[in-house]
Amino acid sequence: MQKLSIKLGLIFLFIIFGLEIFMFFFLHSALVDSRVEEELIALQTRGNSHRDILERNFDRMTISHVALMESEANTDVVVTDENKQILDSSVAPSKIDKYIQSNADAVLEDEIVEDNWKEESYIATVSVIRGDAGGYVYMFQNTASIHSLIERLNRHFLVTGLIVIALTIVIIFFVSNALVKPLNKMKAATAKISKGDFSVSLPETGNDELGELSKSIQLLADDLNYLKQERTDFLASISHELRTPLTYIKGYANIVQNRELSPEERRHYLTIIKEETERISALIKDLFDLAQLDNNAFIINKEPVELYDFIRKIDQKLTPAFEEKGLKLVLFCPQRVYLLADPLRLEQIIYNLLDNALKYSENEGITKITVKTDNNDVLINIIDNGKGIPSADLPFLFHRFYRVEKSRTRASGGSGLGLSIVEELIHAHGGTITVQSRKNSGTEFAIKFKGALLDEDNLTR
């Protein structure tokens, strides 16, 4: 009784069985009433036919002929005069006298004398013979024939009901199994997920609620599988990023400790150790920043920032580095455009993007910073004409530790966390970032912040 298929089957069975019983009783009652009414109408019609004949020839011979005709039928006739004295009949008067006497008053219209087929022996009608003679034609039908008809109808209903119940049980069995089968697959899938196995595959079951649930479980499994793989890659990347500088530090520290070195050699090796130590420190700082962002513990202190002076200061800091590499940094920004942002984090965002442009642009390349407003939004674009990014790498560009150049040297860049931090910081400001790039044609990062005004006094906080 704990299985859902049994519970669903029993619920459906009780509901459908109840509806079927109600419908069978209603239909049975309607058919019986309709059949009795048809018999009464037929009886009245037959009486009217005899009445029509007697109105034309109301004599002993015609009356006897009418009684003789009915003696061979399954109905009976009684012809009376206007005082309801029996003139002739096809049935013993003792069986039908009470029906005539109960109708002792003069009858003006054709009518039904008795219709209680359940308790009486006969149903009866009367037809009025008009004219000079006057009289009545009573028609009777034994209710035994009606009871026999009802019994046959009951047997048909019983057989039909049993067939319907059997078919209903079979249909409910298949329907409940059809409903429960995908649920059992989902149950098995969630059991695998709970054990850490995310390689589940659920079939498409349509666009109904079960289909949506199946898609949700499949999406959950895919996301968990991705997170598991990302965690594995994340730990492997951290191990690799820490192992390399630690190997440098350990190796050169042993050299400094165990060898007789000249002051110049000692200074060279100590410089390498310092650089690798700073690399580890920067990596740990990035990891700490990402951990805070993931836990929503990263504090963003927003204040009005005038973008022209702000970006011009960044331009002044980085221009020497660009010029040293034979590159040009160009700024396009209108004055008196304010943005509610954390100045330190905004500088970190732009600096990381410009640092990427610096690393991957070649001699005589140009990097542009453009700032403009659009319906109270700030749009910041950083465009370079450097190496570009293959289209296959664009969807993964903001993933942690993701590198476009998998085999790049240590001199070519950091740990692969910079763009992840940029994206998280932009989202923390309520903004968005997109990237467009073509191999050997350059890259464009487009940042969109909401809430730009040309007047600091009206800036909404």
Secondary structure by P-SEA (a helix, b strand, c coil): cccaaaaaaaaaaaaaaaaaaaaaaaaaaaaaaaaaaaaaaaaaaaaaaaaaaaaacccaaaaaaaaaaaaaccbbbbbbccccccccccccccccaaaaaaaccccccccccccccccccccbbbbbbcccbbbbbbbbbbaaaaaaaaaaaaaaaaaaaaaaaaaaaaaaaaaaaaaaaaaaaaaaaaaaaaacccccccccccccaaaaaaaaaaaaaaaaaaaaaaaaaaaaaaaaaaaaaaaaaaaaaaaaccccccaaaaaaaaaaaaaaaaaaaaaaaaaaaaaaaaaccccccccccaaaaaaaaaaaacaaaaaaacbbbbbbbbccccccccaaaaaaaaaaaaaaaaacccccbbbbbbbbccccbbbbbbbbccccccccccccccccccccccccccccccccaaaaaaaaaaaaacbbbbbbbccccbbbbbbbbcccccccccccc
